[in-house]
Amino acid sequence: MEPRLRAQDPLRLDRLSIGDLDAVSLTLAPGKILCLSGASGSGKSRLLRAVADLEPHGGEAWLGETAQSSLAGHAWRARVMLLPAESHWWADTVGEHLPDASPADLEALGFTPEVLGWQVSRLSSGEKQRLALVRAISRQPSALLLDEPTANLDDATTQRVEAWLRALIRERGWPVILVAHDPAQIARVADHHWRIVGRRLAEEAGAWA
């Protein structure tokens, strides 16, 4: 029987290593956002994929008292959910991907319920990004890994998405790792900021830039 994962557990990385990145150890409390930055190609996305158990890696990830290695990959990812920079769409209509979407969440991100009948082919990159966020949270994860979730959005929409996300993260107690490049966004949303510098992941303190 698979171990039961509780809501509002911390996410812990215990000497997790992938590629050239030195082993990473950190603990992220429920309801907190860790922003991850670094140069292009430094390994940010690969680190998220390791936490999601999508690439072979050293060390261990934990959600509360449950080790990543104790669960099948799909079961772990249902709880520690990765939203990649390019979301995946496999059916013709939006509604086929979002059977459990909340009308309130759609409205918060600027959509009416009619969006569920739209063809995926008509969506802009920014619309796909917002709808993929709704899809991810509708699956009731216990932690989120977000790879540049607002990269294709204008400033006003970005801040709208940030406000919605922050409220949900605090309410539901998700530990969240969010890859970001914009110092202003990091200052707005991060409880912690870690930057990949060379082979190391180092915590930034004070005013982030």
ABEGO torsion letter per residue (X at the ends): XBBBBBBGBBBBBBGBBBEABBBBBBBBBBGBBBBBBEBBGAGAAAAAAAAAGABBBBEBBBBEABBAAABBAAAAAAABBBBBABBBBABABAAAABAABBAAAAAAAGBBAAAAABBAAABBAAAAAAAAAAAAAAAGBABBBBBGAAAABBAAAAAAAAAAAAAAAAAAGBBBBBBBABAAAAAAABABBBBBBEABBBBBBEBBX
